[in-house]
Amino acid sequence: MGFWDSVGNVAKGAMSQIETFNVEVKQLTEEYASESEEFLKRKFKSGSAAQKAAAAKVLKSRGFGSS
């Protein structure tokens, strides 16, 4: 196995993880759409990376963080 084969395998693994993360964020965003602002703020402060991303997305859609 050559160097570039190894690089390709690492890239495939990274893409798979990114895809999994994006699916999780999308699912959580749909779940969080009906949650309260306080719930969303708690998730944004102390949730996992996917929970934080989903909470931020919902809060932004509600006008938070916009000037």
C-alpha positions, 0 to 999 in steps of 0.5 A, spaced: 500 500 500 502 506 497 502 513 501 497 516 496 493 509 498 493 511 505 491 518 504 485 516 500 483 511 505 484 517 511 480 522 506 474 517 505 474 516 513 474 523 514 468 524 509 464 518 512 465 522 519 462 528 516 457 525 513 454 522 519 455 528 523 451 532 518 445 527 518 445 527 526 445 535 525 439 535 520 435 530 525 437 534 531 435 540 528 428 537 526 427 535 533 429 542 536 424 546 532 419 545 537 423 546 543 423 552 547 429 558 547 431 556 554 432 548 552 436 551 545 441 555 549 442 550 554 444 545 548 448 550 545 452 551 551 453 544 554 451 539 548 455 535 544 458 538 537 452 536 533 447 538 539 450 545 539 450 546 531 443 544 531 441 548 537 445 554 533 441 553 527 434 553 530 436 559 534 439 563 528 432 561 524 428 564 530 432 571 529 438 570 534 445 572 533 442 577 527 443 584 527 
